[in-house]
Amino acid sequence: MKRVIAIYPGTFDPPTNGHLDLILRGAKIFDELVVAILRNSEKSPLFTVDERLEMLRECTSQWENVRVESFDGLLVDYARERGASAVLRGIRAVSDYEYELQMAWMNRKLDSTLETVFMMPAGAYSYLSSKLVREIASLGGALTGLVPAHIDAQLRARLGVAPMAPK
Ligand code: PNS
């Protein structure tokens, strides 16, 4: 029987509850889901690839059909190597759509056999992003319900700020 493997690529700096929500949704519809951290991103990440690998592995260890890896180069090449037929991406709001559509079209141009599947995270995460999480943490704000507790602690430690209790 054909097993459908999907790649969920991203920067995950750091992973948020929105990412985890999408991973859970993806794990329910695909036989195998590979969460893939881009290695040579143009962004300057707060956490190393190894730190993000460990964070994501800790958060997803309970889901048997999910594994976490890192990749370099073109996503379509990595997907082919892994035998994946789909790329999973999350769309939170209309504002994500243009960027996501452009990537999906370009990936289709590079490999017409690879399908991009968009899923929505829970509405409670529609305003959540790694960038805002980093900003809130750096300014001492509370991240309750936005990232797992161990990632919250790692963020505070990396940024050297004490956690603030939610109001
Ligand atoms: O979480 P992000 O930063 O939005 O993820 C972007 C990512 C990693 C999905 C994208 O930059 C990517 O796929 N990079 C790999 C290089 C590549 O294939 N580029 C052409 C894609 S159109």
Backbone and ligand atoms as CSV (ligand in chain L), in Angstrom:
chain,resi,resn,atom,element,x,y,z
A,1,MET,N,N,0.832,-1.198,0.000
A,1,MET,CA,C,0.000,0.000,0.000
A,1,MET,C,C,0.876,1.261,0.000
A,2,LYS,N,N,0.440,2.281,-0.718
A,2,LYS,CA,C,1.246,3.503,-0.807
A,2,LYS,C,C,1.204,4.279,0.515
A,3,ARG,N,N,2.374,4.627,0.989
A,3,ARG,CA,C,2.442,5.452,2.208
A,3,ARG,C,C,2.678,6.898,1.782
A,4,VAL,N,N,1.879,7.797,2.298
A,4,VAL,CA,C,2.046,9.200,1.919
A,4,VAL,C,C,2.921,9.909,2.957
A,5,ILE,N,N,4.079,10.354,2.457
A,5,ILE,CA,C,5.030,11.053,3.326
A,5,ILE,C,C,4.944,12.543,3.000
A,6,ALA,N,N,4.872,13.364,4.048
A,6,ALA,CA,C,4.860,14.821,3.844
A,6,ALA,C,C,6.007,15.451,4.614
A,7,ILE,N,N,6.504,16.553,4.059
A,7,ILE,CA,C,7.546,17.339,4.727
A,7,ILE,C,C,6.896,18.618,5.252
A,8,TYR,N,N,7.172,18.941,6.491
A,8,TYR,CA,C,6.728,20.226,7.051
A,8,TYR,C,C,7.995,21.051,7.283
A,9,PRO,N,N,8.374,21.897,6.303
A,9,PRO,CA,C,9.631,22.640,6.412
A,9,PRO,C,C,9.441,23.983,7.100
A,10,GLY,N,N,10.520,24.481,7.686
A,10,GLY,CA,C,10.431,25.805,8.295
A,10,GLY,C,C,11.696,26.174,9.027
A,11,THR,N,N,11.632,27.344,9.663
A,11,THR,CA,C,12.775,27.848,10.424
A,11,THR,C,C,12.638,27.465,11.909
A,12,PHE,N,N,11.424,27.518,12.422
A,12,PHE,CA,C,11.109,27.068,13.793
A,12,PHE,C,C,12.054,27.693,14.826
A,13,ASP,N,N,12.153,29.025,14.835
A,13,ASP,CA,C,13.110,29.716,15.715
A,13,ASP,C,C,12.396,30.647,16.679
A,14,PRO,N,N,11.785,30.163,17.741
A,14,PRO,CA,C,11.681,28.766,18.158
A,14,PRO,C,C,10.363,28.148,17.674
A,15,PRO,N,N,10.193,26.833,17.873
A,15,PRO,CA,C,8.890,26.227,17.601
A,15,PRO,C,C,7.852,26.821,18.553
A,16,THR,N,N,6.640,27.017,18.058
A,16,THR,CA,C,5.555,27.572,18.884
A,16,THR,C,C,4.418,26.540,18.985
A,17,ASN,N,N,3.428,26.861,19.804
A,17,ASN,CA,C,2.262,25.979,19.891
A,17,ASN,C,C,1.505,25.928,18.563
A,18,GLY,N,N,1.645,26.986,17.757
A,18,GLY,CA,C,1.017,26.987,16.435
A,18,GLY,C,C,1.663,25.932,15.534
A,19,HIS,N,N,3.003,25.835,15.583
A,19,HIS,CA,C,3.706,24.795,14.811
A,19,HIS,C,C,3.265,23.409,15.287
A,20,LEU,N,N,3.193,23.252,16.615
A,20,LEU,CA,C,2.848,21.930,17.160
A,20,LEU,C,C,1.421,21.539,16.790
A,21,ASP,N,N,0.534,22.526,16.773
A,21,ASP,CA,C,-0.850,22.284,16.368
A,21,ASP,C,C,-0.890,21.774,14.920
A,22,LEU,N,N,-0.076,22.391,14.078
A,22,LEU,CA,C,-0.063,21.990,12.672
A,22,LEU,C,C,0.566,20.605,12.502
A,23,ILE,N,N,1.606,20.328,13.291
A,23,ILE,CA,C,2.247,19.007,13.220
A,23,ILE,C,C,1.236,17.925,13.598
A,24,LEU,N,N,0.469,18.186,14.645
A,24,LEU,CA,C,-0.533,17.202,15.073
A,24,LEU,C,C,-1.578,16.988,13.977
A,25,ARG,N,N,-2.033,18.081,13.374
A,25,ARG,CA,C,-3.022,17.962,12.288
A,25,ARG,C,C,-2.429,17.193,11.107
A,26,GLY,N,N,-1.177,17.500,10.771
A,26,GLY,CA,C,-0.526,16.818,9.651
A,26,GLY,C,C,-0.321,15.331,9.935
A,27,ALA,N,N,0.051,15.023,11.188
A,27,ALA,CA,C,0.309,13.630,11.562
A,27,ALA,C,C,-0.964,12.791,11.456
A,28,LYS,N,N,-2.119,13.458,11.547
A,28,LYS,CA,C,-3.388,12.718,11.454
A,28,LYS,C,C,-3.741,12.361,10.014
A,29,ILE,N,N,-3.302,13.174,9.062
A,29,ILE,CA,C,-3.724,12.883,7.681
A,29,ILE,C,C,-2.636,12.259,6.813
A,30,PHE,N,N,-1.364,12.377,7.237
A,30,PHE,CA,C,-0.293,11.755,6.445
A,30,PHE,C,C,0.208,10.508,7.178
A,31,ASP,N,N,0.712,9.541,6.409
A,31,ASP,CA,C,1.250,8.335,7.050
A,31,ASP,C,C,2.515,8.680,7.818
A,32,GLU,N,N,3.303,9.565,7.233
A,32,GLU,CA,C,4.549,9.976,7.882
A,32,GLU,C,C,4.730,11.473,7.685
A,33,LEU,N,N,5.149,12.151,8.738
A,33,LEU,CA,C,5.387,13.591,8.629
A,33,LEU,C,C,6.822,13.873,9.067
A,34,VAL,N,N,7.583,14.492,8.167
A,34,VAL,CA,C,8.962,14.861,8.498
A,34,VAL,C,C,9.002,16.366,8.723
A,35,VAL,N,N,9.267,16.759,9.959
A,35,VAL,CA,C,9.419,18.181,10.269
A,35,VAL,C,C,10.872,18.512,9.928
A,36,ALA,N,N,11.083,19.478,9.025
A,36,ALA,CA,C,12.425,19.715,8.499
A,36,ALA,C,C,12.857,21.163,8.717
A,37,ILE,N,N,13.945,21.309,9.466
A,37,ILE,CA,C,14.476,22.644,9.770
A,37,ILE,C,C,15.488,23.020,8.687
A,38,LEU,N,N,15.294,24.190,8.096
A,38,LEU,CA,C,16.241,24.650,7.067
A,38,LEU,C,C,17.572,25.018,7.719
A,39,ARG,N,N,18.661,24.454,7.204
A,39,ARG,CA,C,19.987,24.717,7.794
A,39,ARG,C,C,20.549,26.085,7.411
A,40,ASN,N,N,20.672,26.348,6.111
A,40,ASN,CA,C,21.335,27.593,5.710
A,40,ASN,C,C,20.354,28.711,5.406
A,41,SER,N,N,19.627,29.103,6.420
A,41,SER,CA,C,18.626,30.152,6.223
A,41,SER,C,C,19.332,31.505,6.098
A,42,GLU,N,N,18.695,32.428,5.377
A,42,GLU,CA,C,19.249,33.787,5.283
A,42,GLU,C,C,19.017,34.546,6.588
A,43,LYS,N,N,18.100,34.007,7.398
A,43,LYS,CA,C,17.821,34.648,8.691
A,43,LYS,C,C,18.959,34.309,9.657
A,44,SER,N,N,19.171,35.156,10.686
A,44,SER,CA,C,20.165,34.821,11.711
A,44,SER,C,C,19.404,34.311,12.925
A,45,PRO,N,N,19.328,33.014,13.073
A,45,PRO,CA,C,18.460,32.472,14.115
A,45,PRO,C,C,18.994,32.677,15.529
A,46,LEU,N,N,18.066,32.716,16.477
A,46,LEU,CA,C,18.409,32.848,17.897
A,46,LEU,C,C,18.943,31.513,18.426
A,47,PHE,N,N,18.366,30.415,17.918
A,47,PHE,CA,C,18.781,29.082,18.357
A,47,PHE,C,C,19.479,28.344,17.216
A,48,THR,N,N,20.490,27.538,17.569
A,48,THR,CA,C,21.192,26.769,16.548
A,48,THR,C,C,20.255,25.687,15.996
A,49,VAL,N,N,20.638,25.134,14.864
A,49,VAL,CA,C,19.826,24.069,14.275
A,49,VAL,C,C,19.734,22.899,15.255
A,50,ASP,N,N,20.846,22.557,15.906
A,50,ASP,CA,C,20.818,21.435,16.852
A,50,ASP,C,C,19.881,21.708,18.023
A,51,GLU,N,N,19.867,22.942,18.491
A,51,GLU,CA,C,18.949,23.283,19.594
A,51,GLU,C,C,17.495,23.147,19.140
A,52,ARG,N,N,17.217,23.603,17.918
A,52,ARG,CA,C,15.841,23.524,17.422
A,52,ARG,C,C,15.426,22.076,17.143
A,53,LEU,N,N,16.405,21.282,16.681
A,53,LEU,CA,C,16.121,19.850,16.475
A,53,LEU,C,C,15.705,19.218,17.795
A,54,GLU,N,N,16.473,19.529,18.848
A,54,GLU,CA,C,16.192,18.944,20.156
A,54,GLU,C,C,14.835,19.423,20.697
A,55,MET,N,N,14.567,20.717,20.530
A,55,MET,CA,C,13.281,21.259,21.008
A,55,MET,C,C,12.117,20.541,20.329
A,56,LEU,N,N,12.215,20.426,19.000
A,56,LEU,CA,C,11.102,19.824,18.259
A,56,LEU,C,C,10.978,18.337,18.557
A,57,ARG,N,N,12.116,17.666,18.754
A,57,ARG,CA,C,12.056,16.232,19.063
A,57,ARG,C,C,11.387,16.016,20.405
A,58,GLU,N,N,11.717,16.871,21.366
A,58,GLU,CA,C,11.116,16.748,22.691
A,58,GLU,C,C,9.594,16.963,22.612
A,59,CYS,N,N,9.184,17.910,21.778
A,59,CYS,CA,C,7.747,18.228,21.686
A,59,CYS,C,C,6.947,17.194,20.902
A,60,THR,N,N,7.612,16.420,20.051
A,60,THR,CA,C,6.857,15.544,19.135
A,60,THR,C,C,7.105,14.055,19.393
A,61,SER,N,N,7.853,13.746,20.454
A,61,SER,CA,C,8.257,12.345,20.673
A,61,SER,C,C,7.054,11.417,20.873
A,62,GLN,N,N,5.911,11.977,21.281
A,62,GLN,CA,C,4.746,11.117,21.528
A,62,GLN,C,C,4.030,10.706,20.245
A,63,TRP,N,N,4.380,11.343,19.119
A,63,TRP,CA,C,3.708,11.012,17.858
A,63,TRP,C,C,4.630,10.115,17.028
A,64,GLU,N,N,4.182,8.859,16.874
A,64,GLU,CA,C,5.048,7.836,16.263
A,64,GLU,C,C,5.385,8.090,14.796
A,65,ASN,N,N,4.490,8.737,14.075
A,65,ASN,CA,C,4.736,8.927,12.640
A,65,ASN,C,C,5.358,10.298,12.319
A,66,VAL,N,N,5.890,10.948,13.359
A,66,VAL,CA,C,6.544,12.253,13.137
A,66,VAL,C,C,8.029,12.114,13.423
A,67,ARG,N,N,8.866,12.588,12.499
A,67,ARG,CA,C,10.293,12.686,12.839
A,67,ARG,C,C,10.805,14.067,12.471
A,68,VAL,N,N,11.899,14.424,13.106
A,68,VAL,CA,C,12.431,15.779,12.938
A,68,VAL,C,C,13.843,15.686,12.375
A,69,GLU,N,N,14.088,16.449,11.318
A,69,GLU,CA,C,15.405,16.444,10.674
A,69,GLU,C,C,15.764,17.881,10.306
A,70,SER,N,N,16.980,18.052,9.772
A,70,SER,CA,C,17.329,19.350,9.189
A,70,SER,C,C,17.694,19.093,7.731
A,71,PHE,N,N,17.627,20.145,6.929
A,71,PHE,CA,C,17.989,19.975,5.514
A,71,PHE,C,C,18.666,21.220,4.978
A,72,ASP,N,N,19.365,20.988,3.889
A,72,ASP,CA,C,20.111,22.025,3.174
A,72,ASP,C,C,19.649,22.030,1.735
A,73,GLY,N,N,19.814,23.130,1.049
A,73,GLY,CA,C,19.540,23.128,-0.387
A,73,GLY,C,C,18.065,23.263,-0.687
A,74,LEU,N,N,17.688,22.811,-1.884
A,74,LEU,CA,C,16.303,22.983,-2.330
A,74,LEU,C,C,15.365,22.010,-1.621
A,75,LEU,N,N,14.227,22.543,-1.236
A,75,LEU,CA,C,13.220,21.710,-0.576
A,75,LEU,C,C,12.766,20.566,-1.490
A,76,VAL,N,N,12.608,20.843,-2.783
A,76,VAL,CA,C,12.124,19.798,-3.695
A,76,VAL,C,C,13.118,18.635,-3.773
A,77,ASP,N,N,14.425,18.937,-3.690
A,77,ASP,CA,C,15.438,17.864,-3.739
A,77,ASP,C,C,15.383,17.018,-2.470
A,78,TYR,N,N,15.244,17.716,-1.348
A,78,TYR,CA,C,15.162,17.017,-0.059
A,78,TYR,C,C,13.895,16.138,-0.030
A,79,ALA,N,N,12.784,16.687,-0.507
A,79,ALA,CA,C,11.521,15.933,-0.514
A,79,ALA,C,C,11.667,14.673,-1.374
A,80,ARG,N,N,12.322,14.801,-2.509
A,80,ARG,CA,C,12.529,13.649,-3.398
A,80,ARG,C,C,13.373,12.591,-2.697
A,81,GLU,N,N,14.451,13.048,-2.034
A,81,GLU,CA,C,15.329,12.123,-1.287
A,81,GLU,C,C,14.563,11.330,-0.240
A,82,ARG,N,N,13.609,11.992,0.394
A,82,ARG,CA,C,12.838,11.364,1.474
A,82,ARG,C,C,11.630,10.580,0.947
A,83,GLY,N,N,11.400,10.616,-0.349
A,83,GLY,CA,C,10.251,9.913,-0.927
A,83,GLY,C,C,8.931,10.600,-0.585
A,84,ALA,N,N,8.997,11.894,-0.317
A,84,ALA,CA,C,7.776,12.624,0.071
A,84,ALA,C,C,6.995,13.064,-1.163
A,85,SER,N,N,5.667,13.033,-1.045
A,85,SER,CA,C,4.846,13.496,-2.163
A,85,SER,C,C,4.135,14.808,-1.839
A,86,ALA,N,N,4.297,15.271,-0.593
A,86,ALA,CA,C,3.614,16.522,-0.219
A,86,ALA,C,C,4.477,17.385,0.693
A,87,VAL,N,N,4.208,18.686,0.620
A,87,VAL,CA,C,4.813,19.659,1.527
A,87,VAL,C,C,3.660,20.250,2.322
A,88,LEU,N,N,3.790,20.264,3.617
A,88,LEU,CA,C,2.751,20.838,4.467
A,88,LEU,C,C,3.174,22.243,4.882
A,89,ARG,N,N,2.263,23.204,4.745
A,89,ARG,CA,C,2.527,24.567,5.231
A,89,ARG,C,C,1.262,25.081,5.913
A,90,GLY,N,N,1.471,25.927,6.906
A,90,GLY,CA,C,0.341,26.493,7.627
A,90,GLY,C,C,-0.022,27.858,7.084
A,91,ILE,N,N,-1.325,28.126,7.044
A,91,ILE,CA,C,-1.792,29.472,6.680
A,91,ILE,C,C,-2.619,29.986,7.856
A,92,ARG,N,N,-2.146,31.078,8.457
A,92,ARG,CA,C,-2.848,31.624,9.625
A,92,ARG,C,C,-3.884,32.656,9.221
A,93,ALA,N,N,-3.531,33.449,8.222
A,93,ALA,CA,C,-4.397,34.562,7.822
A,93,ALA,C,C,-4.128,34.867,6.355
A,94,VAL,N,N,-4.952,35.711,5.781
A,94,VAL,CA,C,-4.798,36.069,4.360
A,94,VAL,C,C,-3.390,36.606,4.094
A,95,SER,N,N,-2.826,37.288,5.100
A,95,SER,CA,C,-1.502,37.892,4.921
A,95,SER,C,C,-0.421,36.841,4.640
A,96,ASP,N,N,-0.615,35.599,5.062
A,96,ASP,CA,C,0.367,34.539,4.774
A,96,ASP,C,C,0.255,34.059,3.327
A,97,TYR,N,N,-0.922,34.276,2.769
A,97,TYR,CA,C,-1.273,33.582,1.533
A,97,TYR,C,C,-0.350,33.901,0.356
A,98,GLU,N,N,-0.003,35.179,0.190
A,98,GLU,CA,C,0.784,35.575,-0.973
A,98,GLU,C,C,2.165,34.911,-0.991
A,99,TYR,N,N,2.843,34.971,0.163
A,99,TYR,CA,C,4.172,34.370,0.304
A,99,TYR,C,C,4.089,32.844,0.111
A,100,GLU,N,N,3.076,32.255,0.718
A,100,GLU,CA,C,2.942,30.800,0.638
A,100,GLU,C,C,2.607,30.356,-0.786
A,101,LEU,N,N,1.757,31.134,-1.442
A,101,LEU,CA,C,1.366,30.781,-2.808
A,101,LEU,C,C,2.573,30.868,-3.746
A,102,GLN,N,N,3.379,31.907,-3.540
A,102,GLN,CA,C,4.572,32.088,-4.376
A,102,GLN,C,C,5.522,30.892,-4.209
A,103,MET,N,N,5.737,30.477,-2.951
A,103,MET,CA,C,6.623,29.324,-2.721
A,103,MET,C,C,6.037,28.048,-3.317
A,104,ALA,N,N,4.722,27.879,-3.134
A,104,ALA,CA,C,4.077,26.665,-3.639
A,104,ALA,C,C,4.167,26.590,-5.165
A,105,TRP,N,N,3.943,27.736,-5.828
A,105,TRP,CA,C,4.050,27.764,-7.299
A,105,TRP,C,C,5.474,27.464,-7.738
A,106,MET,N,N,6.438,28.074,-7.028
A,106,MET,CA,C,7.836,27.877,-7.412
A,106,MET,C,C,8.249,26.415,-7.206
A,107,ASN,N,N,7.819,25.830,-6.092
A,107,ASN,CA,C,8.136,24.419,-5.861
A,107,ASN,C,C,7.481,23.529,-6.915
A,108,ARG,N,N,6.284,23.916,-7.356
A,108,ARG,CA,C,5.611,23.140,-8.402
A,108,ARG,C,C,6.350,23.262,-9.728
A,109,LYS,N,N,6.892,24.476,-9.969
A,109,LYS,CA,C,7.680,24.689,-11.195
A,109,LYS,C,C,8.933,23.801,-11.166
A,110,LEU,N,N,9.538,23.703,-9.953
A,110,LEU,CA,C,10.776,22.909,-9.820
A,110,LEU,C,C,10.497,21.408,-9.841
A,111,ASP,N,N,9.335,21.019,-9.316
A,111,ASP,CA,C,8.972,19.590,-9.305
A,111,ASP,C,C,7.449,19.474,-9.317
A,112,SER,N,N,6.908,19.167,-10.488
A,112,SER,CA,C,5.448,19.181,-10.643
A,112,SER,C,C,4.774,18.006,-9.929
A,113,THR,N,N,5.569,17.044,-9.437
A,113,THR,CA,C,4.952,15.888,-8.761
A,113,THR,C,C,4.749,16.147,-7.268
A,114,LEU,N,N,5.350,17.220,-6.766
A,114,LEU,CA,C,5.272,17.524,-5.333
A,114,LEU,C,C,4.089,18.464,-5.065
A,115,GLU,N,N,3.161,18.029,-4.233
A,115,GLU,CA,C,1.987,18.855,-3.923
A,115,GLU,C,C,2.200,19.636,-2.630
A,116,THR,N,N,1.761,20.875,-2.605
A,116,THR,CA,C,1.764,21.634,-1.348
A,116,THR,C,C,0.367,21.577,-0.753
A,117,VAL,N,N,0.318,21.219,0.521
A,117,VAL,CA,C,-0.966,21.132,1.228
A,117,VAL,C,C,-0.974,22.205,2.316
A,118,PHE,N,N,-1.982,23.068,2.301
A,118,PHE,CA,C,-2.090,24.113,3.325
A,118,PHE,C,C,-3.088,23.679,4.387
A,119,MET,N,N,-2.714,23.890,5.636
A,119,MET,CA,C,-3.659,23.631,6.730
A,119,MET,C,C,-3.699,24.859,7.631
A,120,MET,N,N,-4.824,25.038,8.322
A,120,MET,CA,C,-4.942,26.159,9.263
A,120,MET,C,C,-4.694,25.643,10.666
A,121,PRO,N,N,-3.909,26.372,11.453
A,121,PRO,CA,C,-3.815,25.992,12.862
A,121,PRO,C,C,-5.112,26.394,13.574
A,122,ALA,N,N,-5.257,26.002,14.827
A,122,ALA,CA,C,-6.415,26.432,15.624
A,122,ALA,C,C,-6.481,27.963,15.614
A,123,GLY,N,N,-7.685,28.502,15.655
A,123,GLY,CA,C,-7.880,29.957,15.609
A,123,GLY,C,C,-7.093,30.690,16.683
A,124,ALA,N,N,-6.919,30.026,17.832
A,124,ALA,CA,C,-6.202,30.655,18.954
A,124,ALA,C,C,-4.748,30.958,18.601
A,125,TYR,N,N,-4.243,30.333,17.533
A,125,TYR,CA,C,-2.842,30.557,17.145
A,125,TYR,C,C,-2.727,31.396,15.876
A,126,SER,N,N,-3.825,31.986,15.443
A,126,SER,CA,C,-3.804,32.672,14.149
A,126,SER,C,C,-2.950,33.945,14.175
A,127,TYR,N,N,-2.628,34.431,15.360
A,127,TYR,CA,C,-1.810,35.653,15.461
A,127,TYR,C,C,-0.412,35.344,15.989
A,128,LEU,N,N,-0.100,34.065,16.110
A,128,LEU,CA,C,1.153,33.648,16.746
A,128,LEU,C,C,2.266,33.460,15.712
A,129,SER,N,N,3.447,33.986,16.026
A,129,SER,CA,C,4.600,33.749,15.145
A,129,SER,C,C,5.855,33.659,16.004
A,130,SER,N,N,6.884,32.989,15.480
A,130,SER,CA,C,8.157,32.869,16.215
A,130,SER,C,C,8.745,34.257,16.446
A,131,LYS,N,N,8.576,35.134,15.468
A,131,LYS,CA,C,9.147,36.480,15.574
A,131,LYS,C,C,8.531,37.229,16.763
A,132,LEU,N,N,7.209,37.166,16.884
A,132,LEU,CA,C,6.547,37.859,18.006
A,132,LEU,C,C,6.915,37.214,19.338
A,133,VAL,N,N,7.047,35.885,19.329
A,133,VAL,CA,C,7.431,35.167,20.545
A,133,VAL,C,C,8.816,35.647,21.014
A,134,ARG,N,N,9.752,35.772,20.081
A,134,ARG,CA,C,11.107,36.248,20.445
A,134,ARG,C,C,11.031,37.667,21.001
A,135,GLU,N,N,10.213,38.497,20.359
A,135,GLU,CA,C,10.109,39.892,20.794
A,135,GLU,C,C,9.494,39.993,22.195
A,136,ILE,N,N,8.413,39.257,22.414
A,136,ILE,CA,C,7.741,39.305,23.722
A,136,ILE,C,C,8.689,38.811,24.810
A,137,ALA,N,N,9.399,37.701,24.522
A,137,ALA,CA,C,10.340,37.151,25.516
A,137,ALA,C,C,11.434,38.167,25.823
A,138,SER,N,N,11.951,38.825,24.787
A,138,SER,CA,C,13.071,39.758,25.007
A,138,SER,C,C,12.630,40.970,25.830
A,139,LEU,N,N,11.319,41.264,25.804
A,139,LEU,CA,C,10.807,42.417,26.552
A,139,LEU,C,C,10.174,41.999,27.880
A,140,GLY,N,N,10.349,40.727,28.236
A,140,GLY,CA,C,9.892,40.258,29.551
A,140,GLY,C,C,8.412,39.929,29.628
A,141,GLY,N,N,7.730,39.817,28.490
A,141,GLY,CA,C,6.292,39.494,28.499
A,141,GLY,C,C,6.037,38.014,28.710
A,142,ALA,N,N,4.797,37.689,29.060
A,142,ALA,CA,C,4.424,36.294,29.332
A,142,ALA,C,C,4.089,35.566,28.029
A,143,LEU,N,N,4.525,34.313,27.957
A,143,LEU,CA,C,4.277,33.509,26.755
A,143,LEU,C,C,3.354,32.325,27.060
A,144,THR,N,N,2.614,32.451,28.134
A,144,THR,CA,C,1.727,31.364,28.555
A,144,THR,C,C,0.780,30.956,27.420
A,145,GLY,N,N,0.765,29.679,27.105
A,145,GLY,CA,C,-0.135,29.158,26.069
A,145,GLY,C,C,0.373,29.364,24.653
A,146,LEU,N,N,1.527,30.004,24.517
A,146,LEU,CA,C,2.042,30.283,23.166
A,146,LEU,C,C,3.190,29.371,22.763
A,147,VAL,N,N,3.982,28.967,23.756
A,147,VAL,CA,C,5.083,28.004,23.498
A,147,VAL,C,C,5.112,27.010,24.669
A,148,PRO,N,N,5.636,25.797,24.436
A,148,PRO,CA,C,5.771,24.855,25.547
A,148,PRO,C,C,6.683,25.444,26.637
A,149,ALA,N,N,6.462,25.007,27.899
A,149,ALA,CA,C,7.183,25.586,29.045
A,149,ALA,C,C,8.704,25.476,28.898
A,150,HIS,N,N,9.198,24.342,28.365
A,150,HIS,CA,C,10.665,24.199,28.277
A,150,HIS,C,C,11.261,25.150,27.235
A,151,ILE,N,N,10.478,25.482,26.213
A,151,ILE,CA,C,10.967,26.433,25.200
A,151,ILE,C,C,10.922,27.857,25.771
A,152,ASP,N,N,9.899,28.138,26.550
A,152,ASP,CA,C,9.797,29.425,27.243
A,152,ASP,C,C,11.061,29.620,28.098
A,153,ALA,N,N,11.412,28.577,28.862
A,153,ALA,CA,C,12.585,28.671,29.753
A,153,ALA,C,C,13.871,28.860,28.936
A,154,GLN,N,N,13.984,28.149,27.825
A,154,GLN,CA,C,15.195,28.277,26.987
A,154,GLN,C,C,15.305,29.676,26.378
A,155,LEU,N,N,14.153,30.224,26.010
A,155,LEU,CA,C,14.131,31.593,25.453
A,155,LEU,C,C,14.629,32.603,26.484
A,156,ARG,N,N,14.083,32.501,27.705
A,156,ARG,CA,C,14.483,33.433,28.781
A,156,ARG,C,C,15.975,33.317,29.048
A,157,ALA,N,N,16.446,32.059,29.072
A,157,ALA,CA,C,17.869,31.843,29.371
A,157,ALA,C,C,18.733,32.452,28.259
A,158,ARG,N,N,18.330,32.214,27.004
A,158,ARG,CA,C,19.121,32.723,25.877
A,158,ARG,C,C,19.138,34.256,25.863
A,159,LEU,N,N,17.985,34.847,26.215
A,159,LEU,CA,C,17.879,36.308,26.141
A,159,LEU,C,C,18.267,36.985,27.448
A,160,GLY,N,N,18.454,36.169,28.499
A,160,GLY,CA,C,18.859,36.709,29.789
A,160,GLY,C,C,17.797,37.585,30.435
A,161,VAL,N,N,16.517,37.180,30.267
A,161,VAL,CA,C,15.440,37.952,30.906
A,161,VAL,C,C,14.620,37.054,31.828
A,162,ALA,N,N,14.132,37.642,32.910
A,162,ALA,CA,C,13.323,36.874,33.861
A,162,ALA,C,C,11.896,36.783,33.334
A,163,PRO,N,N,11.212,35.639,33.579
A,163,PRO,CA,C,9.826,35.524,33.119
A,163,PRO,C,C,8.898,36.446,33.892
A,164,MET,N,N,7.853,36.912,33.229
A,164,MET,CA,C,6.879,37.795,33.872
A,164,MET,C,C,5.581,37.004,34.017
A,165,ALA,N,N,4.923,37.119,35.152
A,165,ALA,CA,C,3.660,36.400,35.345
A,165,ALA,C,C,2.581,37.038,34.469
A,166,PRO,N,N,1.667,36.210,33.881
A,166,PRO,CA,C,0.600,36.803,33.060
A,166,PRO,C,C,-0.333,37.656,33.905
A,167,LYS,N,N,-0.864,38.759,33.307
A,167,LYS,CA,C,-1.758,39.644,34.081
A,167,LYS,C,C,-3.176,39.104,34.043
L,1,PNS,O1,O,9.474,29.056,8.444
L,1,PNS,P1,P,9.833,29.730,7.152
L,1,PNS,O2,O,11.063,30.605,7.374
L,1,PNS,O3,O,8.702,30.493,6.547
L,1,PNS,O4,O,10.254,28.564,6.115
L,1,PNS,C1,C,10.714,28.866,4.822
L,1,PNS,C2,C,11.185,27.582,4.092
L,1,PNS,C3,C,12.241,26.855,4.910
L,1,PNS,C4,C,10.000,26.658,3.902
L,1,PNS,C5,C,11.742,27.999,2.705
L,1,PNS,O5,O,12.665,29.037,2.874
L,1,PNS,C6,C,12.413,26.850,1.955
L,1,PNS,O6,O,11.776,25.909,1.575
L,1,PNS,N1,N,13.742,26.948,1.762
L,1,PNS,C7,C,14.542,25.924,1.112
L,1,PNS,C8,C,15.206,26.442,-0.167
L,1,PNS,C9,C,14.255,26.343,-1.330
L,1,PNS,O7,O,13.820,25.282,-1.719
L,1,PNS,N2,N,13.898,27.525,-1.883
L,1,PNS,C10,C,12.930,27.647,-2.923
L,1,PNS,C11,C,11.531,27.533,-2.322
L,1,PNS,S1,S,10.356,28.332,-3.279
